C-alpha cells in the first residue's frame, strides 16, 4: 500500500511537471514569436539589406550554439532566447521585403505561408498532445535528415540549382513537421524538462517551416 502511494505520488508529480513545462514552453514561444515579428517589422521599416540580415542570422546562430547551452538552466537563458529569436526575426525582415517588393502577389504569398505554418504547427501539436504517442523514434532520422538537407541547401546555393533548392525546401517542411511532433512528444513523456530549450527547438521548427513554405509557394505561383 505504501509503495502504491509513493508510485502514485511520483506519477502526480510527473504530470504536474509536464503540465508546467508545456505551459511555460507555449507561453514563452508565443512571446518570442511576437517579438520576432516586431523585429522583422523593424528591419523592414529600416529597409535593412540582405547583408545585414545575414549577419544578424549568423549572430543568432552563434548565440544558439555557444551561449544558450550555458544559460539554459537559469533565468538568463530567457534573455538569450529573446536575443536569438529577435535576431532571427530581424534577419527575416529583408527576406520578407524582397517577397513583398519583387513579387506581384508577395503579400498574399507571405500571408498564405504564415497561415499554413500556423495550421501545421497547431495541428501537429494537437495530434501529439491528444494521441500521446511517443515520437522519440524520430530522433535519429531527424538528425540525419536535417544534416543532409542543410548540406544539399548549401550545394544548391553555391551551384545555383533551383530545382534542388525546392527539393530542400520540401525536405525541410517534412523535417520541421517531424521536429514539432518529436519535441512535443518529448515534453509529454518527460524527455524534455527544460522549457527554454523546448521553446527554442519549436521556434526554429516554425521559422524554417515558414521560410520553406514561402519558397515553395512562390515557385508554384511561378514567381521564382
C-alpha positions in Angstrom: 0.0 0.0 0.0 2.8 2.4 0.9 4.6 1.6 -2.3 1.5 2.3 -4.3 1.2 5.7 -2.7 4.7 6.5 -3.5 4.3 5.5 -7.1 1.1 7.4 -7.3 2.7 10.4 -5.8 5.5 10.3 -8.4 3.0 9.9 -11.2 1.2 13.0 -10.0 4.5 14.9 -9.6 5.4 13.9 -13.2 2.1 15.1 -14.6 2.4 18.4 -12.8 5.9 18.8 -14.0 4.9 18.0 -17.6 2.0 20.5 -17.5 4.3 23.2 -16.1 6.9 22.6 -18.9 4.1 22.7 -21.5 2.6 25.8 -20.1 5.9 27.6 -19.9 7.0 26.5 -23.3 3.9 27.7 -25.1 3.9 30.9 -23.2 7.5 31.7 -24.0 7.1 30.5 -27.6 4.1 32.9 -28.1 6.1 35.8 -26.7 9.2 35.1 -28.8 7.1 34.7 -32.0 5.6 38.1 -31.3 8.9 39.7 -30.5 10.4 38.1 -33.7 7.5 39.6 -35.7 8.3 43.0 -34.2 12.0 42.9 -35.1 11.2 41.7 -38.6 8.8 44.6 -39.0 11.5 46.9 -37.7 14.0 45.6 -40.2 11.5 46.1 -43.0 10.8 49.7 -41.8 14.5 50.5 -41.7 14.9 48.9 -45.2 17.7 46.7 -43.9 19.7 45.0 -46.7 20.3 41.3 -47.2 23.9 41.6 -46.0 22.9 43.0 -42.6 20.1 40.4 -42.3 22.6 37.6 -42.9 24.9 39.0 -40.2 22.0 39.0 -37.7 21.1 35.5 -38.7 24.7 34.3 -38.2 24.9 36.1 -34.9 21.7 34.4 -33.7 23.2 31.0 -34.6 26.3 31.9 -32.5 24.0 32.7 -29.5 22.1 29.5 -30.1 25.1 27.2 -30.3 27.6 28.7 -27.9 25.7 30.9 -25.4 22.3 29.4 -24.8 23.6 26.0 -23.6 25.5 27.7 -20.8 22.4 29.6 -19.5 19.6 27.2 -20.4 19.0 26.3 -16.7 18.9 29.9 -15.4 16.7 32.9 -15.8 19.4 34.5 -18.0 18.5 31.8 -20.6 15.2 33.6 -21.3 17.1 36.7 -22.3 19.3 34.7 -24.6 16.2 33.1 -26.2 14.8 36.6 -26.9 18.2 37.5 -28.3 18.2 34.5 -30.6 14.6 34.9 -31.8 14.9 38.7 -32.1 18.0 38.5 -34.3 16.4 35.8 -36.5 13.3 38.0 -36.9 15.5 40.9 -37.8 17.3 38.8 -40.3 13.9 37.7 -41.7 12.9 41.3 -42.4 15.0 41.7 -45.7 13.6 38.4 -47.0 10.1 39.5 -46.4 10.8 42.9 -48.0 12.1 41.1 -51.1 9.0 39.0 -51.5 6.7 41.9 -50.9 8.5 44.3 -53.3 9.7 41.9 -56.1 6.7 39.7 -56.5 3.3 40.7 -57.8 1.5 38.7 -55.2 4.1 38.8 -52.5 1.8 39.9 -49.7 -0.6 37.0 -50.5 2.2 34.5 -50.6 3.6 35.7 -47.2 0.2 35.6 -45.5 -0.5 32.1 -47.1 2.8 30.8 -45.8 2.1 32.3 -42.4 -1.3 30.8 -42.2 -0.1 27.4 -43.4 2.7 27.4 -40.8 0.2 28.1 -38.1 -2.2 25.4 -39.2 0.6 22.8 -39.5 2.0 23.7 -36.1 -1.3 23.7 -34.3 -2.5 20.5 -36.0 0.7 18.6 -35.3 0.9 19.8 -31.7 -2.7 18.9 -31.0 -2.2 15.5 -32.5 0.8 14.8 -30.3 -1.0 16.1 -27.2 -4.2 14.2 -27.8 -2.8 10.9 -29.1 0.1 11.0 -26.5 2.1 8.9 -29.0 5.9 8.6 -28.3 7.7 10.1 -31.3 11.2 9.6 -29.8 12.0 7.1 -32.6 12.2 10.1 -35.0 15.3 11.5 -33.3 17.9 9.7 -35.4 16.0 10.2 -38.6 15.6 14.0 -38.0 19.3 14.4 -37.2 20.4 12.7 -40.3 17.7 14.3 -42.5 18.5 17.9 -41.3 22.2 17.4 -41.9 21.6 16.1 -45.4 19.1 18.9 -46.2 21.5 21.5 -44.8 24.4 20.3 -47.0 22.1 20.0 -50.0 20.9 23.5 -49.4 24.5 24.8 -49.4 25.2 22.9 -52.6 22.1 24.4 -54.2 23.1 27.9 -53.2 26.7 27.5 -54.4 25.8 26.0 -57.8 22.6 27.8 -58.4 20.5 24.7 -58.6 16.9 26.0 -58.3 15.3 22.5 -58.5 17.5 21.2 -55.8 16.7 24.2 -53.7 12.9 23.5 -54.0 13.6 19.8 -53.0 15.5 21.0 -50.0 12.5 23.3 -49.0 10.2 20.3 -49.3 12.5 18.2 -47.2 12.6 20.9 -44.5 8.8 21.1 -44.4 8.7 17.4 -43.6 11.7 17.5 -41.2 10.4 20.5 -39.3 6.9 18.9 -39.0 8.6 15.8 -37.6 10.6 18.1 -35.2 7.3 19.5 -33.9 6.0 16.1 -33.2 9.3 14.9 -31.7 9.7 17.9 -29.4 6.1 18.0 -28.2 6.2 14.2 -27.5 9.4 14.7 -25.6 7.7 17.2 -23.3 4.7 15.0 -22.8 6.7 11.9 -21.9 9.3 13.6 -19.7 12.1 13.5 -22.2 12.4 17.3 -22.2 12.1 19.1 -18.9 13.8 22.4 -19.9 11.1 24.7 -21.3 13.8 27.2 -22.6 15.4 24.5 -24.8 11.9 23.2 -25.8 10.9 26.8 -26.8 14.0 27.3 -29.0 13.5 24.0 -30.7 9.9 24.7 -31.6 10.7 28.2 -32.7 13.4 27.0 -35.0 11.0 24.5 -36.5 8.3 27.1 -37.0 10.9 29.5 -38.5 12.2 27.0 -41.1 8.7 25.8 -41.8 7.6 29.3 -42.7 10.6 30.0 -44.9 10.3 26.7 -46.7 6.6 27.1 -47.3 7.2 30.6 -48.6 9.8 29.5 -51.1 7.6 26.6 -52.4 4.5 28.8 -52.7 6.5 31.3 -54.7 7.8 28.6 -57.0 4.3 27.1 -57.6 2.9 30.6 -58.2 5.5 31.0 -61.0 7.2 33.8 -59.2 10.6 32.1 -58.7 
